[in-house]
Amino acid sequence: MLYLTYPTMIEDARGCADTGAESRSRWPQPGELWNLWDMYNFVLVEFHHAFLIVAKAHDLTRHLVDSGQPFVPPLQQKELAVQFESVAAFCAKHDFPLSQHVCAWLLRRLKEGPIHTAMLRDNTRSLSEALTDDASKIRAYIYRNERADFLSNLDNEWASVFLAFPETEIEIKAAVDLWALGHSTASVFHTMRACELGLRFLAKKVGVKNEDKPLEWMQWGALIKEMDKRLLALTSQTNGPKKDAEKVFLGGALSHMRSLQEKRDAVMHVRRQFDEHEARSVFLHVHGLFISIQSKYPKGVRKA
């Protein structure tokens, strides 16, 4: 899979909503994944076509110069103007600034009247170089297939959690993207930020309060300690299906939190690095925690 670092446009053939004056394309969303087939279908064919027009025009004018013709024949000049209109449209569509400037000048000269073959030769070479420079500024990162698949499936696997806990989405997507890019420790950092949202939510649900500071300012250890007190209080109460279920849920959630606390402290206090396997394990652990929380509190932070 390819991750574009420069905005390009996707053809409306994909069924996308229109955002411009024409119905042919839209801007992709930030971080949108394209596979190589999409690139070929919706960008590379167009780019090759535009580059080929310029290359053929340059070859033609070189031939005319070498054969001693001072001006481009009117019929060929008219055909070139039509062809360069499509090149100009491509450059505008993909925001190629250098190419747009050179192409606009060429079109104006082609439409004004007779044009010297040497001038057209030199400027078609300039346009070819401008296209190369503009295209070189578009960069793509190629994910390994298994990482791209993991990233592509993220929305489906986390859909219910993102709905119940919207603030987790930006952290989880950053975590998985960083992992897919090979930045495992940074991935753990964002996973822990998402996990902290779950910890605070649970603390509020079991009645943890602090008169001196909001829960957002409390340390993990302090929050877990207060929640342990609630679990102990549940354990001392009369057994029953509801109480037993509460104890099992809270005990499981606290077990998750305690096992994740060491990772959280390590990454937050720069104590060690994490490899890709550890980062994925931490991510899956947090996913399991949120699925557990969301199954008990389906609405999450949303109001009933």
NORWO-V928867 format. One line per field, one symbol per residue. ss: DSSP state (H for helix, E for strand, C for the rest). psi: psi as a letter, one per 20 degrees, with the letter a starting at -180 (. if undefined). A space follows every 10 residues. Layout:
ss = ???
psi = ???
This chain:
ss = CEEECCCCEE EHHHCCCCCC CCCCEEECCC CCEECHHHHH HHHHHHHHHH HHHHHHHHHH HHHHHHCCCC ECCHHHHHHH HHHHHHHHHH HHHCCCHHHH HHHHHHHHHH HHCCCEHHHH HHHHHHHHHH HHHHHHCCCE EECCHHHHHH HHCHHHHHHH HHHHCCHHHH HHHHHHHHHH HCCHHHHHHH HHHHHHHHHH HHHHHCCCCC CCCCHHHCCH HHHHHHHHHH HHHHHCCCCC HHHHHHHHHH HHHHHHHHHH HHHHHHHHCC CCCCCHHHHH HHHHHHHHHH HHHHHHCCCC CCCC
psi = qpopjpprqp qiijkqqqia hqjirrpqqp jppprhgggg gighgggggg hhggghhggg hgggghjjph qpqgghhggh gghighghgg hghjlngghg gghggggghh ihaqpphhgh ghhhghhghg gggghiioqp poqqghhggg hhiggghjgh ghghmhihgh gghgghgggh ijmgghghgh hhgghhhhgg ggghhjjpqo hhqrhhiqqg ggghghhhhh ghhhhirpqr gghghggggh ggghggghhi hggghghhjl hrqqrhgggh ggghghghgh hgghhhmhic iqq.
